[in-house]
């Protein structure tokens, strides 16, 4: 399940983006990752975007 929009993966395991924030893994779907790639690469917590 996407930690940002709540999308659910169907079928084989997706190739989503994984981010570790405060020791917890968060997975982001392709659409959310593309829309927020600069924030992800800048290591901003998802609460900021």
PyMOL commands that place a pseudoatom at each C-alpha (Angstrom):
pseudoatom trace, name=CA, resn=UNK, resi=1, chain=A, elem=C, hetatm=0, pos=[0.000, 0.000, 0.000]
pseudoatom trace, name=CA, resn=UNK, resi=2, chain=A, elem=C, hetatm=0, pos=[1.336, 3.450, -0.925]
pseudoatom trace, name=CA, resn=UNK, resi=3, chain=A, elem=C, hetatm=0, pos=[2.140, 5.505, 2.171]
pseudoatom trace, name=CA, resn=UNK, resi=4, chain=A, elem=C, hetatm=0, pos=[1.156, 8.734, 0.409]
pseudoatom trace, name=CA, resn=UNK, resi=5, chain=A, elem=C, hetatm=0, pos=[-2.007, 8.105, -1.625]
pseudoatom trace, name=CA, resn=UNK, resi=6, chain=A, elem=C, hetatm=0, pos=[-3.103, 4.705, -0.314]
pseudoatom trace, name=CA, resn=UNK, resi=7, chain=A, elem=C, hetatm=0, pos=[-2.947, 2.904, -3.678]
pseudoatom trace, name=CA, resn=UNK, resi=8, chain=A, elem=C, hetatm=0, pos=[-2.890, -0.876, -3.359]
pseudoatom trace, name=CA, resn=UNK, resi=9, chain=A, elem=C, hetatm=0, pos=[-0.538, -3.009, -5.451]
pseudoatom trace, name=CA, resn=UNK, resi=10, chain=A, elem=C, hetatm=0, pos=[-2.161, -5.827, -7.409]
pseudoatom trace, name=CA, resn=UNK, resi=11, chain=A, elem=C, hetatm=0, pos=[-0.447, -8.820, -8.961]
pseudoatom trace, name=CA, resn=UNK, resi=12, chain=A, elem=C, hetatm=0, pos=[3.296, -9.417, -8.616]
pseudoatom trace, name=CA, resn=UNK, resi=13, chain=A, elem=C, hetatm=0, pos=[5.314, -7.363, -6.101]
pseudoatom trace, name=CA, resn=UNK, resi=14, chain=A, elem=C, hetatm=0, pos=[5.593, -3.785, -7.417]
pseudoatom trace, name=CA, resn=UNK, resi=15, chain=A, elem=C, hetatm=0, pos=[8.815, -1.883, -8.030]
pseudoatom trace, name=CA, resn=UNK, resi=16, chain=A, elem=C, hetatm=0, pos=[7.815, 1.003, -5.817]
pseudoatom trace, name=CA, resn=UNK, resi=17, chain=A, elem=C, hetatm=0, pos=[10.141, 3.465, -4.104]
pseudoatom trace, name=CA, resn=UNK, resi=18, chain=A, elem=C, hetatm=0, pos=[11.075, 2.629, -0.525]
pseudoatom trace, name=CA, resn=UNK, resi=19, chain=A, elem=C, hetatm=0, pos=[12.045, 5.278, 2.020]
pseudoatom trace, name=CA, resn=UNK, resi=20, chain=A, elem=C, hetatm=0, pos=[13.057, 4.788, 5.666]
pseudoatom trace, name=CA, resn=UNK, resi=21, chain=A, elem=C, hetatm=0, pos=[11.778, 7.514, 7.981]
pseudoatom trace, name=CA, resn=UNK, resi=22, chain=A, elem=C, hetatm=0, pos=[12.417, 7.330, 11.723]
pseudoatom trace, name=CA, resn=UNK, resi=23, chain=A, elem=C, hetatm=0, pos=[13.280, 3.636, 11.398]
pseudoatom trace, name=CA, resn=UNK, resi=24, chain=A, elem=C, hetatm=0, pos=[10.042, 2.763, 9.559]
pseudoatom trace, name=CA, resn=UNK, resi=25, chain=A, elem=C, hetatm=0, pos=[9.868, 1.715, 5.909]
pseudoatom trace, name=CA, resn=UNK, resi=26, chain=A, elem=C, hetatm=0, pos=[7.438, 3.605, 3.694]
pseudoatom trace, name=CA, resn=UNK, resi=27, chain=A, elem=C, hetatm=0, pos=[6.577, 2.531, 0.151]
pseudoatom trace, name=CA, resn=UNK, resi=28, chain=A, elem=C, hetatm=0, pos=[5.455, 5.005, -2.518]
pseudoatom trace, name=CA, resn=UNK, resi=29, chain=A, elem=C, hetatm=0, pos=[3.722, 4.118, -5.791]
pseudoatom trace, name=CA, resn=UNK, resi=30, chain=A, elem=C, hetatm=0, pos=[5.254, 5.200, -9.103]
pseudoatom trace, name=CA, resn=UNK, resi=31, chain=A, elem=C, hetatm=0, pos=[2.938, 8.224, -9.455]
pseudoatom trace, name=CA, resn=UNK, resi=32, chain=A, elem=C, hetatm=0, pos=[3.675, 9.591, -5.961]
pseudoatom trace, name=CA, resn=UNK, resi=33, chain=A, elem=C, hetatm=0, pos=[7.397, 8.920, -6.348]
pseudoatom trace, name=CA, resn=UNK, resi=34, chain=A, elem=C, hetatm=0, pos=[7.527, 10.780, -9.677]
pseudoatom trace, name=CA, resn=UNK, resi=35, chain=A, elem=C, hetatm=0, pos=[5.584, 13.741, -8.290]
pseudoatom trace, name=CA, resn=UNK, resi=36, chain=A, elem=C, hetatm=0, pos=[7.865, 14.049, -5.245]
pseudoatom trace, name=CA, resn=UNK, resi=37, chain=A, elem=C, hetatm=0, pos=[11.232, 12.773, -6.477]
pseudoatom trace, name=CA, resn=UNK, resi=38, chain=A, elem=C, hetatm=0, pos=[13.164, 15.900, -5.443]
pseudoatom trace, name=CA, resn=UNK, resi=39, chain=A, elem=C, hetatm=0, pos=[11.849, 15.700, -1.877]
pseudoatom trace, name=CA, resn=UNK, resi=40, chain=A, elem=C, hetatm=0, pos=[12.630, 11.975, -1.731]
pseudoatom trace, name=CA, resn=UNK, resi=41, chain=A, elem=C, hetatm=0, pos=[16.172, 12.479, -3.033]
pseudoatom trace, name=CA, resn=UNK, resi=42, chain=A, elem=C, hetatm=0, pos=[16.627, 15.375, -0.596]
pseudoatom trace, name=CA, resn=UNK, resi=43, chain=A, elem=C, hetatm=0, pos=[15.654, 12.962, 2.199]
pseudoatom trace, name=CA, resn=UNK, resi=44, chain=A, elem=C, hetatm=0, pos=[12.751, 15.112, 3.382]
pseudoatom trace, name=CA, resn=UNK, resi=45, chain=A, elem=C, hetatm=0, pos=[10.196, 13.273, 5.504]
pseudoatom trace, name=CA, resn=UNK, resi=46, chain=A, elem=C, hetatm=0, pos=[6.962, 12.580, 3.639]
pseudoatom trace, name=CA, resn=UNK, resi=47, chain=A, elem=C, hetatm=0, pos=[5.153, 14.887, 6.097]
pseudoatom trace, name=CA, resn=UNK, resi=48, chain=A, elem=C, hetatm=0, pos=[6.847, 17.801, 4.296]
pseudoatom trace, name=CA, resn=UNK, resi=49, chain=A, elem=C, hetatm=0, pos=[5.456, 16.862, 0.886]
for i in range(1, 49): cmd.bond("trace and resi %d" % i, "trace and resi %d" % (i + 1))
show_as sticks, trace
zoom trace
